[in-house]
Amino acid sequence: MQQLIPGRIIQTAKHGNLSLKQRAMTTNLRLTNPDYEWRFFDNADVEKFIDREFPQYRPVFDRFRYPIQRYDFFRYLAVYRLGGFYFDLDVLLASDLSSLQAHGCVFPFEGLTFSHLLRSYGMDWEIGNYAFGAAAGHPFLEAVIENCVRAQKDPSWVVPMMRGVPRLSRAEHHVLYTTGPGLLSRTLAENPALAGTVTVLFPDDVCDDRTWNVFGTFGVHLMEGTWRPSTSVVRRRLAQKCEAWAMRGVIRRSRRLGKTRRLVTAAQPVIA
């Protein structure tokens, strides 16, 4: 019998002095789920949590190059240990989460993927980590944590995921594919037995980018993107244009597969 996701919301920020917008977002989550426990971690709390609960991973945490990698890693550890729902501070909910608790482990559909490796596994899409929920000790999160460690220790393991990514976007996608949505999605693709324990909140039409980055019918991710590696304005804009052009091709190919998707299991065919 699958464990329930406990009524707990986990969030994190550099410090507790949140902006007005961030306070509004956290208040929205708490008012929408008034019976849930709210756990907030600032940077100091994050480090204390890891030292107390996962001291074996403190060296891994410290070795990540970008701060977002450390806090991606933390969110998996926190939900794995405590159970509950994690939300970034730019997520706004439209309804309560109670109907999701019985699923045991739930992730949002993120969007279509550039990664040739994921496509070879039968996935032309990715799941997101801006919001997710799981019961404490869920085996899928355990596999995700192990892959975060593997990606750091063995950079060559990440290389196949990068095939298909536009050249100017590779620095950003390196983060996504070592601790973010790409790593989550690869973990799902390479563990079909675990995939059966995960609920993905697919939209009605995965090829319609207006349905991307929403938490099913429960909420919306505002996509503030404050984590992104710094670069020049010109390079950033050029990278965005190249990425948009490449994504149009991805969408065209994916439309041939239809609007709907399902999780890949051992019994399902791989997309050619």
ROBA-13890 format. One record per residue (C-alpha): x, y, z; residue in one letter; residue number from 1. Coordinates in steps of 0.05 Angstrom, whole numbers, plus 5000, padded with zeros to 4 digits. Layout:
<pts>
<u = X; v = Y; w = Z; code = a; pos = NUM>
...
</pts>
This chain:
<pts>
<u = 5000; v = 5000; w = 5000; code = m; pos = 1>
<u = 5028; v = 5067; w = 4979; code = q; pos = 2>
<u = 5043; v = 5117; w = 5035; code = q; pos = 3>
<u = 5006; v = 5183; w = 5036; code = l; pos = 4>
<u = 5043; v = 5248; w = 5024; code = i; pos = 5>
<u = 5039; v = 5284; w = 5092; code = p; pos = 6>
<u = 5006; v = 5352; w = 5099; code = g; pos = 7>
<u = 5070; v = 5392; w = 5099; code = r; pos = 8>
<u = 5097; v = 5449; w = 5055; code = i; pos = 9>
<u = 5172; v = 5459; w = 5050; code = i; pos = 10>
<u = 5203; v = 5523; w = 5023; code = q; pos = 11>
<u = 5272; v = 5556; w = 5024; code = t; pos = 12>
<u = 5306; v = 5622; w = 5011; code = a; pos = 13>
<u = 5373; v = 5655; w = 5026; code = k; pos = 14>
<u = 5345; v = 5688; w = 5088; code = h; pos = 15>
<u = 5279; v = 5699; w = 5124; code = g; pos = 16>
<u = 5272; v = 5771; w = 5103; code = n; pos = 17>
<u = 5227; v = 5755; w = 5043; code = l; pos = 18>
<u = 5205; v = 5807; w = 4992; code = s; pos = 19>
<u = 5132; v = 5829; w = 4991; code = l; pos = 20>
<u = 5120; v = 5785; w = 4930; code = k; pos = 21>
<u = 5151; v = 5725; w = 4964; code = q; pos = 22>
<u = 5111; v = 5736; w = 5027; code = r; pos = 23>
<u = 5048; v = 5739; w = 4984; code = a; pos = 24>
<u = 5066; v = 5674; w = 4951; code = m; pos = 25>
<u = 5080; v = 5637; w = 5017; code = t; pos = 26>
<u = 5015; v = 5665; w = 5046; code = t; pos = 27>
<u = 4977; v = 5639; w = 4986; code = n; pos = 28>
<u = 5004; v = 5569; w = 4997; code = l; pos = 29>
<u = 4988; v = 5570; w = 5071; code = r; pos = 30>
<u = 4918; v = 5599; w = 5063; code = l; pos = 31>
<u = 4902; v = 5548; w = 5009; code = t; pos = 32>
<u = 4925; v = 5491; w = 5055; code = n; pos = 33>
<u = 4909; v = 5517; w = 5125; code = p; pos = 34>
<u = 4917; v = 5449; w = 5159; code = d; pos = 35>
<u = 4987; v = 5437; w = 5131; code = y; pos = 36>
<u = 5051; v = 5448; w = 5170; code = e; pos = 37>
<u = 5096; v = 5501; w = 5137; code = w; pos = 38>
<u = 5171; v = 5489; w = 5142; code = r; pos = 39>
<u = 5216; v = 5545; w = 5119; code = f; pos = 40>
<u = 5292; v = 5539; w = 5114; code = f; pos = 41>
<u = 5340; v = 5596; w = 5103; code = d; pos = 42>
<u = 5412; v = 5583; w = 5082; code = n; pos = 43>
<u = 5435; v = 5571; w = 5153; code = a; pos = 44>
<u = 5377; v = 5524; w = 5166; code = d; pos = 45>
<u = 5394; v = 5485; w = 5103; code = v; pos = 46>
<u = 5465; v = 5473; w = 5126; code = e; pos = 47>
<u = 5443; v = 5453; w = 5196; code = k; pos = 48>
<u = 5392; v = 5405; w = 5167; code = f; pos = 49>
<u = 5444; v = 5371; w = 5123; code = i; pos = 50>
<u = 5494; v = 5367; w = 5180; code = d; pos = 51>
<u = 5442; v = 5336; w = 5225; code = r; pos = 52>
<u = 5404; v = 5291; w = 5178; code = e; pos = 53>
<u = 5453; v = 5276; w = 5121; code = f; pos = 54>
<u = 5524; v = 5289; w = 5145; code = p; pos = 55>
<u = 5550; v = 5240; w = 5093; code = q; pos = 56>
<u = 5527; v = 5288; w = 5039; code = y; pos = 57>
<u = 5557; v = 5352; w = 5067; code = r; pos = 58>
<u = 5620; v = 5346; w = 5024; code = p; pos = 59>
<u = 5575; v = 5335; w = 4962; code = v; pos = 60>
<u = 5534; v = 5396; w = 4981; code = f; pos = 61>
<u = 5596; v = 5440; w = 4989; code = d; pos = 62>
<u = 5627; v = 5418; w = 4923; code = r; pos = 63>
<u = 5570; v = 5441; w = 4877; code = f; pos = 64>
<u = 5593; v = 5498; w = 4833; code = r; pos = 65>
<u = 5528; v = 5537; w = 4832; code = y; pos = 66>
<u = 5484; v = 5555; w = 4892; code = p; pos = 67>
<u = 5422; v = 5530; w = 4855; code = i; pos = 68>
<u = 5453; v = 5460; w = 4852; code = q; pos = 69>
<u = 5461; v = 5459; w = 4927; code = r; pos = 70>
<u = 5389; v = 5479; w = 4938; code = y; pos = 71>
<u = 5363; v = 5431; w = 4885; code = d; pos = 72>
<u = 5399; v = 5377; w = 4924; code = f; pos = 73>
<u = 5371; v = 5402; w = 4990; code = f; pos = 74>
<u = 5299; v = 5401; w = 4967; code = r; pos = 75>
<u = 5305; v = 5327; w = 4949; code = y; pos = 76>
<u = 5338; v = 5311; w = 5016; code = l; pos = 77>
<u = 5286; v = 5350; w = 5055; code = a; pos = 78>
<u = 5225; v = 5317; w = 5022; code = v; pos = 79>
<u = 5259; v = 5249; w = 5026; code = y; pos = 80>
<u = 5269; v = 5256; w = 5100; code = r; pos = 81>
<u = 5207; v = 5295; w = 5121; code = l; pos = 82>
<u = 5156; v = 5280; w = 5068; code = g; pos = 83>
<u = 5110; v = 5334; w = 5041; code = g; pos = 84>
<u = 5106; v = 5383; w = 4984; code = f; pos = 85>
<u = 5164; v = 5427; w = 4962; code = y; pos = 86>
<u = 5149; v = 5494; w = 4927; code = f; pos = 87>
<u = 5194; v = 5548; w = 4898; code = d; pos = 88>
<u = 5177; v = 5618; w = 4921; code = l; pos = 89>
<u = 5148; v = 5636; w = 4853; code = d; pos = 90>
<u = 5091; v = 5585; w = 4853; code = v; pos = 91>
<u = 5019; v = 5607; w = 4862; code = l; pos = 92>
<u = 4965; v = 5557; w = 4880; code = l; pos = 93>
<u = 4892; v = 5558; w = 4857; code = a; pos = 94>
<u = 4867; v = 5500; w = 4900; code = s; pos = 95>
<u = 4887; v = 5457; w = 4959; code = d; pos = 96>
<u = 4933; v = 5396; w = 4952; code = l; pos = 97>
<u = 4893; v = 5345; w = 4991; code = s; pos = 98>
<u = 4872; v = 5304; w = 4930; code = s; pos = 99>
<u = 4946; v = 5293; w = 4913; code = l; pos = 100>
<u = 4966; v = 5263; w = 4980; code = q; pos = 101>
<u = 4943; v = 5193; w = 4962; code = a; pos = 102>
<u = 4990; v = 5190; w = 4902; code = h; pos = 103>
<u = 5052; v = 5180; w = 4945; code = g; pos = 104>
<u = 5098; v = 5216; w = 4896; code = c; pos = 105>
<u = 5077; v = 5271; w = 4847; code = v; pos = 106>
<u = 5115; v = 5316; w = 4799; code = f; pos = 107>
<u = 5093; v = 5368; w = 4747; code = p; pos = 108>
<u = 5103; v = 5362; w = 4673; code = f; pos = 109>
<u = 5157; v = 5413; w = 4655; code = e; pos = 110>
<u = 5158; v = 5415; w = 4579; code = g; pos = 111>
<u = 5188; v = 5380; w = 4518; code = l; pos = 112>
<u = 5262; v = 5364; w = 4520; code = t; pos = 113>
<u = 5322; v = 5377; w = 4476; code = f; pos = 114>
<u = 5358; v = 5316; w = 4503; code = s; pos = 115>
<u = 5369; v = 5261; w = 4453; code = h; pos = 116>
<u = 5384; v = 5213; w = 4510; code = l; pos = 117>
<u = 5315; v = 5222; w = 4541; code = l; pos = 118>
<u = 5283; v = 5212; w = 4472; code = r; pos = 119>
<u = 5321; v = 5147; w = 4465; code = s; pos = 120>
<u = 5287; v = 5123; w = 4528; code = y; pos = 121>
<u = 5218; v = 5140; w = 4501; code = g; pos = 122>
<u = 5211; v = 5208; w = 4534; code = m; pos = 123>
<u = 5207; v = 5272; w = 4493; code = d; pos = 124>
<u = 5189; v = 5310; w = 4555; code = w; pos = 125>
<u = 5215; v = 5327; w = 4625; code = e; pos = 126>
<u = 5186; v = 5334; w = 4695; code = i; pos = 127>
<u = 5198; v = 5395; w = 4738; code = g; pos = 128>
<u = 5227; v = 5406; w = 4808; code = n; pos = 129>
<u = 5198; v = 5475; w = 4823; code = y; pos = 130>
<u = 5141; v = 5438; w = 4858; code = a; pos = 131>
<u = 5133; v = 5365; w = 4877; code = f; pos = 132>
<u = 5109; v = 5321; w = 4934; code = g; pos = 133>
<u = 5128; v = 5253; w = 4962; code = a; pos = 134>
<u = 5121; v = 5210; w = 5023; code = a; pos = 135>
<u = 5182; v = 5207; w = 5068; code = a; pos = 136>
<u = 5233; v = 5156; w = 5044; code = g; pos = 137>
<u = 5203; v = 5149; w = 4975; code = h; pos = 138>
<u = 5249; v = 5105; w = 4931; code = p; pos = 139>
<u = 5245; v = 5152; w = 4871; code = f; pos = 140>
<u = 5274; v = 5209; w = 4911; code = l; pos = 141>
<u = 5328; v = 5162; w = 4937; code = e; pos = 142>
<u = 5347; v = 5147; w = 4865; code = a; pos = 143>
<u = 5347; v = 5222; w = 4849; code = v; pos = 144>
<u = 5394; v = 5236; w = 4907; code = i; pos = 145>
<u = 5441; v = 5181; w = 4884; code = e; pos = 146>
<u = 5442; v = 5210; w = 4814; code = n; pos = 147>
<u = 5458; v = 5280; w = 4839; code = c; pos = 148>
<u = 5519; v = 5250; w = 4873; code = v; pos = 149>
<u = 5537; v = 5210; w = 4811; code = r; pos = 150>
<u = 5532; v = 5271; w = 4765; code = a; pos = 151>
<u = 5580; v = 5309; w = 4810; code = q; pos = 152>
<u = 5630; v = 5253; w = 4817; code = k; pos = 153>
<u = 5628; v = 5230; w = 4744; code = d; pos = 154>
<u = 5621; v = 5289; w = 4695; code = p; pos = 155>
<u = 5624; v = 5241; w = 4636; code = s; pos = 156>
<u = 5557; v = 5211; w = 4659; code = w; pos = 157>
<u = 5525; v = 5278; w = 4644; code = v; pos = 158>
<u = 5553; v = 5286; w = 4573; code = v; pos = 159>
<u = 5501; v = 5242; w = 4537; code = p; pos = 160>
<u = 5444; v = 5284; w = 4566; code = m; pos = 161>
<u = 5473; v = 5346; w = 4533; code = m; pos = 162>
<u = 5466; v = 5320; w = 4462; code = r; pos = 163>
<u = 5412; v = 5360; w = 4428; code = g; pos = 164>
<u = 5419; v = 5422; w = 4472; code = v; pos = 165>
<u = 5434; v = 5487; w = 4433; code = p; pos = 166>
<u = 5507; v = 5506; w = 4442; code = r; pos = 167>
<u = 5495; v = 5573; w = 4474; code = l; pos = 168>
<u = 5448; v = 5542; w = 4526; code = s; pos = 169>
<u = 5495; v = 5487; w = 4549; code = r; pos = 170>
<u = 5520; v = 5521; w = 4612; code = a; pos = 171>
<u = 5449; v = 5530; w = 4637; code = e; pos = 172>
<u = 5428; v = 5460; w = 4617; code = h; pos = 173>
<u = 5489; v = 5432; w = 4653; code = h; pos = 174>
<u = 5455; v = 5455; w = 4717; code = v; pos = 175>
<u = 5387; v = 5428; w = 4695; code = l; pos = 176>
<u = 5418; v = 5360; w = 4678; code = y; pos = 177>
<u = 5461; v = 5352; w = 4740; code = t; pos = 178>
<u = 5411; v = 5370; w = 4795; code = t; pos = 179>
<u = 5348; v = 5398; w = 4761; code = g; pos = 180>
<u = 5291; v = 5374; w = 4717; code = p; pos = 181>
<u = 5336; v = 5339; w = 4668; code = g; pos = 182>
<u = 5366; v = 5296; w = 4722; code = l; pos = 183>
<u = 5297; v = 5281; w = 4751; code = l; pos = 184>
<u = 5273; v = 5260; w = 4682; code = s; pos = 185>
<u = 5333; v = 5216; w = 4668; code = r; pos = 186>
<u = 5323; v = 5182; w = 4735; code = t; pos = 187>
<u = 5251; v = 5168; w = 4715; code = l; pos = 188>
<u = 5270; v = 5143; w = 4646; code = a; pos = 189>
<u = 5325; v = 5096; w = 4671; code = e; pos = 190>
<u = 5283; v = 5067; w = 4728; code = n; pos = 191>
<u = 5219; v = 5040; w = 4697; code = p; pos = 192>
<u = 5201; v = 5001; w = 4759; code = a; pos = 193>
<u = 5203; v = 5065; w = 4800; code = l; pos = 194>
<u = 5164; v = 5103; w = 4746; code = a; pos = 195>
<u = 5102; v = 5064; w = 4766; code = g; pos = 196>
<u = 5105; v = 5096; w = 4835; code = t; pos = 197>
<u = 5107; v = 5167; w = 4808; code = v; pos = 198>
<u = 5047; v = 5209; w = 4785; code = t; pos = 199>
<u = 5062; v = 5261; w = 4732; code = v; pos = 200>
<u = 5012; v = 5318; w = 4723; code = l; pos = 201>
<u = 5008; v = 5316; w = 4647; code = f; pos = 202>
<u = 4970; v = 5371; w = 4610; code = p; pos = 203>
<u = 4918; v = 5355; w = 4558; code = d; pos = 204>
<u = 4966; v = 5375; w = 4503; code = d; pos = 205>
<u = 5041; v = 5368; w = 4517; code = v; pos = 206>
<u = 5059; v = 5403; w = 4452; code = c; pos = 207>
<u = 5023; v = 5468; w = 4472; code = d; pos = 208>
<u = 5076; v = 5509; w = 4509; code = d; pos = 209>
<u = 5020; v = 5548; w = 4544; code = r; pos = 210>
<u = 5009; v = 5485; w = 4586; code = t; pos = 211>
<u = 5081; v = 5480; w = 4608; code = w; pos = 212>
<u = 5107; v = 5498; w = 4677; code = n; pos = 213>
<u = 5040; v = 5492; w = 4712; code = v; pos = 214>
<u = 5028; v = 5446; w = 4772; code = f; pos = 215>
<u = 4972; v = 5407; w = 4739; code = g; pos = 216>
<u = 4907; v = 5444; w = 4753; code = t; pos = 217>
<u = 4931; v = 5463; w = 4823; code = f; pos = 218>
<u = 4977; v = 5522; w = 4810; code = g; pos = 219>
<u = 5024; v = 5560; w = 4765; code = v; pos = 220>
<u = 5099; v = 5570; w = 4764; code = h; pos = 221>
<u = 5115; v = 5643; w = 4749; code = l; pos = 222>
<u = 5184; v = 5625; w = 4722; code = m; pos = 223>
<u = 5225; v = 5682; w = 4753; code = e; pos = 224>
<u = 5290; v = 5644; w = 4738; code = g; pos = 225>
<u = 5333; v = 5679; w = 4790; code = t; pos = 226>
<u = 5379; v = 5618; w = 4792; code = w; pos = 227>
<u = 5407; v = 5624; w = 4722; code = r; pos = 228>
<u = 5483; v = 5631; w = 4713; code = p; pos = 229>
<u = 5502; v = 5703; w = 4699; code = s; pos = 230>
<u = 5522; v = 5722; w = 4628; code = t; pos = 231>
<u = 5522; v = 5783; w = 4583; code = s; pos = 232>
<u = 5455; v = 5811; w = 4560; code = v; pos = 233>
<u = 5474; v = 5801; w = 4487; code = v; pos = 234>
<u = 5495; v = 5728; w = 4497; code = r; pos = 235>
<u = 5432; v = 5715; w = 4538; code = r; pos = 236>
<u = 5386; v = 5743; w = 4485; code = r; pos = 237>
<u = 5422; v = 5705; w = 4429; code = l; pos = 238>
<u = 5418; v = 5641; w = 4469; code = a; pos = 239>
<u = 5343; v = 5652; w = 4480; code = q; pos = 240>
<u = 5332; v = 5662; w = 4405; code = k; pos = 241>
<u = 5372; v = 5599; w = 4387; code = c; pos = 242>
<u = 5334; v = 5559; w = 4440; code = e; pos = 243>
<u = 5267; v = 5584; w = 4415; code = a; pos = 244>
<u = 5285; v = 5565; w = 4343; code = w; pos = 245>
<u = 5309; v = 5496; w = 4365; code = a; pos = 246>
<u = 5247; v = 5485; w = 4407; code = m; pos = 247>
<u = 5202; v = 5496; w = 4347; code = r; pos = 248>
<u = 5235; v = 5436; w = 4314; code = g; pos = 249>
<u = 5226; v = 5395; w = 4378; code = v; pos = 250>
<u = 5152; v = 5412; w = 4380; code = i; pos = 251>
<u = 5143; v = 5393; w = 4307; code = r; pos = 252>
<u = 5173; v = 5325; w = 4319; code = r; pos = 253>
<u = 5134; v = 5314; w = 4383; code = s; pos = 254>
<u = 5068; v = 5331; w = 4349; code = r; pos = 255>
<u = 5075; v = 5269; w = 4307; code = r; pos = 256>
<u = 5068; v = 5229; w = 4371; code = l; pos = 257>
<u = 5003; v = 5261; w = 4390; code = g; pos = 258>
<u = 4980; v = 5307; w = 4446; code = k; pos = 259>
<u = 4982; v = 5259; w = 4505; code = t; pos = 260>
<u = 5038; v = 5222; w = 4541; code = r; pos = 261>
<u = 5045; v = 5169; w = 4594; code = r; pos = 262>
<u = 5102; v = 5144; w = 4636; code = l; pos = 263>
<u = 5149; v = 5094; w = 4603; code = v; pos = 264>
<u = 5150; v = 5026; w = 4636; code = t; pos = 265>
<u = 5188; v = 4963; w = 4619; code = a; pos = 266>
<u = 5130; v = 4939; w = 4577; code = a; pos = 267>
<u = 5125; v = 5001; w = 4534; code = q; pos = 268>
<u = 5162; v = 5013; w = 4468; code = p; pos = 269>
<u = 5217; v = 5064; w = 4462; code = v; pos = 270>
<u = 5206; v = 5122; w = 4413; code = i; pos = 271>
<u = 5249; v = 5112; w = 4352; code = a; pos = 272>
</pts>
